[in-house]
Amino acid sequence: HSSTMTSLASKAIGAVFIGALCLIPAVSQEVTLSSYACYDPTIPAETAQFYRGRNTTVCLYVGPGGDWNTQGTTYTRFAFNLKADEFSSYWIPGSFKSIVQDDPFNSNATHIFASSQSSVSFLRRYYDATTQQVFPYLTAVIDVKDGTVQGIAWDDACIFCKLSRCLPNTYDFVGNITTREDISQPTDGCYISRDECVALHAGGSDECDLKLFVVWTGTGVGGTALFSSDSRFSAFPPNRIQENVENGVNQAIGNLQGKATDAKDAVDNFFDTVTDSIPFYGGGEEEGGDDVGQG
C-alpha cells in the first residue's frame, strides 16, 4: 500500500506540475553532496529528524548521466512528504513520455538518485538512450539511527525479471559504474526496452513511468524501531513480485486488443521476460551501517 503523501513539487527547486508533467530544470552551483540535502522548509522542525508515524521528507533528483559533481549540471528535483516508516511510493505521472520520449536533458542517459535529510543514495540509470533500455524499478531503503538518516541504499531490483534482463545499473556521483563489492549493496536492475515501454504505455500501463518506493530501517527519535524495510520487494519470493508484473502486462494486452499487432507483440515479448524466476535468498540484502548509500 502507499502512504498518504504531500507533494512539494511546486515548492521544490526546478520542479513544477502544471496539468501534465512539466519538467523545468535547475542548474547546480558549487556542488557538494550537501547541495542535494532534502528537508521540508515549511515544517523544518518536524522533518529535520525522523519520528516514526510523522511526516518525513524525501527528494528524487532526475538529470543527465555523467558527473553530478560538476558545476552547471542541469537537473529536476521532486520533493514529497511521506508517513515515516510506512511502505510508500511516489509516482510521477507521464514521466516516461516527458523524460524518455521528450528528452529534456539532451543526454544519452538519464540518472536519478534519492535524498533525505543530508544523505543521498548512489545514482541509478533510469533511461539509456544508446541501448534504448528503461530501468523503472526503484526502491530506496533509508537507514536511520536515533532519528538521523545515516544513508540510503537501493533494494535488489532484479526480482522483477529473469537474469538475462538484469544488468549493472548503479553509479557514483562522478559517473563511474559501481559493483556490489564496491558499495556493499545491490547494484543491478531489470530493464524494459523502449519499444516495449511504448507498447505498454499505449495499452494504458504506467509500468515504465518513474516511480520511487521507499522503506526505512533502523531507529527513529528515542530509539523507536523501524519495520517498513520488512515490506521491501526483495523480502518476498520473486514469483510473487513477477505475478504482479504479469497482471499489469495482461491488462495492457487486453487494452491493446484491436490495435496494432506489432504493439501487442512487443507487450507479449515483455511478458515472456518475467516468466522465469530468479533464485530467492530469503530476506534479501542486509541494510544498515556505514556502507548504506553515500550519507
N, C-alpha and C positions, 0 to 999 in steps of 0.2 A: 504494500500500500504506500501511498505518498502522503507526506505530512502537508498540512496547510502551510503555505508559504507566502511571503510578501515579496514581490519583485521590486527591486530597487533600480531596475534598468534605466528608468528615466532620470535617476539621480547619479548614476554611475558615469565615470569618465568614458566618453566615446560610445555610449550605447543607449539608443532610444527605441521605443516602439511607437510607430505611427501607422495604425491599421495593420498592413502586412509588415513583416520584419524589415526593418531598415537598419543597415549597418553603417554607422558613422565612425570612422577610425580616429583614434587619438595617436599622438606621437610621443614616444618615450624620450626623456631627457635626463642626463646624469644618472644612468641606470645602475642600480644595485638591486639585490633581491628585495630589500626593504621597500623599493619603489612599487612593488606589487603586493604590499600588505593589504589586508581586507578587513575593514571594520564598517559598521553602520554609523555614519556621522550623526544621524538623527537620534540614536539611542546609544551613545558611546559607553555609558556606564553599564548597560545591560549586556552589550556584546563584546566588551573588552575582555571578559572572562567567560568561561564556559560553565553554565549552570544547567544541569540535566532538566529537561522539560520546558526550558525557556527558549526565547529566540537566540539563534546564533547565526552569524553572517558567513556566507561562503561566496567566493567570486570565481567566475570562469573567464579566463582570458583566451582570446582567439586571435591568431595572427599568422604571419608567414613562417615558413621553415627557415632555419638558419640561426644566426647568432642573436639572441634576445638581450645580450649584454651590450650590444652596440647602440650608441645614442642614435635616435631617429627611427627606431623600429616602430612601424605602424601596427596598431592592434585595436581590438574592441574588447571591452570588459562588460560582463554581466554580473551584477551583484544581487543577492537574494537572501532573505532570512528564512531559516528552516527551524523546525522544532528540534531542539537539541536531543540527540540520542534516539531519534525516531527514523527508521529507514525512510529515506526521502529521495525525490527525484526532481530535476529541473529540466524542462523541455523547452527548446527554442523552436516554435512552430515555423515551418517554411525555411528552416536553415539549410536543408540540402540544396534547394534552389538558390538561396541567397549567397551561400558560401561556395558550393561546388560548381554550380552552373554559371553564376554571375561573376565569380572570382574577384571579390572586392579588394584583395590584397595583391593582385597581379604577381602571383608567386607560383612556383612549380610544386609547392606543398603548403598545406595549412596545418599549423600546430596549435595545440591547446594545452593549458595547464590550469590547475585549481589552486586557490589560496584561501587561507583562513587565519585571522589574526596576522602574525608576522611570518607564518610558514607558507611555503609553496611546494607543490609537487614537482616531479620531473615532467618534461614535455611529452605528450603523446601526439602522434600524427593522426589527424582526422581525415585528411584527403591528400593523396599523392597524384598529381596531375600527370606525371610521367608514366606511371604504371596503371593509371585510371582505377585506383583502389580507394575505397572508403572504409574507414575503421570506426564504426559507430558505437562500439560497446565500451562504456567508460564508467567505472565505479571508483570513487575516491574513498579511501579508508583513512580517516583523520585520527591521529594518535594524540591523546590529551593526558596531561598529568596535572592533577590538582587545579583544573580549570584553565591551564595554559596549553595551547596547541604546541606539540613538540615536532610534528612533521606530518606529511601526507604521502601515503603510498597508493599505488594503483592495484586494484584487485586483479586476479587472473581473468583475462578476457577470452582465453582460448576454450572455455567450456561451451561457447556458443556455436562452434563449428568443428569440422573434422580437422585433423592435424595438418593436412596439406594446405589449409586456408589460414593457418596460424603462423604469423611472421613476426620478427623483431620489430618493435614499434615504440620504443621509449628513448628519449634524447635528453642530453643535458642542455644547459642554457647557452652553450657555445654552438650547439647544433650537432654534437657528436652522438652517435648511437651508443646506447649503454647495454649492458648484459645483466642478467640476474646475479652473476658473481660480483659484478662491479658495485651494485647498489642494494643487494640483499632484499629484493622484492620482485614480483612478476614483471616482465618487460615485454611480453609478446601480446599480440592481439589478432582477432579474426577480421578478415576483410570481406567486403561485398564489392563486386565490380561496379563501375559507374553505370554500365548498361543495365545491370540487374537492378540497381537503385532507381534508374529512370522508370523501369517497368513496374517495380513495386510502388513507386510514387504515383504512377498512372492508375494503379489499382486501389489507391486510397490509403496505402500503407505509409506510416511515418518511421519505418524501420531504419532509414538512413538519415533521418534528422539528427541534429546534435542534441544529445540527452546526457545529463550527468546524474548518476546515482551517488548517494552519499551515505556512509555509515561512520560510526565512531567507535573507538576502543580506548581503554584506559580509565581515568578518573576525572570527574568534574570537581568543582569547588567543594571543599570539605571532604574530599576523598570518596565521593559517591561513585560507585562502579557504573561503567557504561557497557551496554549489552548489544547495541544495534549491529555491531560487526558480525554477530552470530547470524544475521539475516543477509549477509552479502552473498552474491551469486555463487562464489566458489565454495561455499559451505554446503551446497546441495549437489546431488548427483547430476552430472551433465545431461543425462537423458531427460530429466525433469525440465531443465532450462531449455533444451532443444525442442521439447514439446511445445513450449510457449512460442518459440520462434516459428515452429511448424504451423501452429494455429494462425499466426499472423499472415504467414505466406499463403495458407489455404484461403483465407479471406480475400487476400489480394488477387488470387487466381480466380475466385468466384466473381469478383468485381470486374475482371478483365474479360469474362466470357462475352463473346460478340465483338470484342475489339481486335486489334491487330494480332495476328498469330505469332509474329516474331516477338512481340512484347510478352505474350503468355509463355512462350518458350524460354525467355530469359528468366521469368519468375520460376518456372519449373526447374531450370538449371540451378538456381539458388536453393530451392527446396532440397535438391539432391546433395547439397554441401552440408546440410545439418542432420543428415540421417545416420552418420557414423559417429558412435560415441567416442569420447576421449576418456582414458582411464581416470577413475575417481580416487583421489588420495585422501579421502576423509574430510578433514576440516579445512583444506586449502592451505595457503601460506600463513605463517605467523606474521602478525603485525606488531608494531611497538618498538620502543628502544630508539637508540640514536641513529639507526640506519633507515628510519622511515622518512621518505621524502627528502626535501632539502631544507628542512626547518632550521 
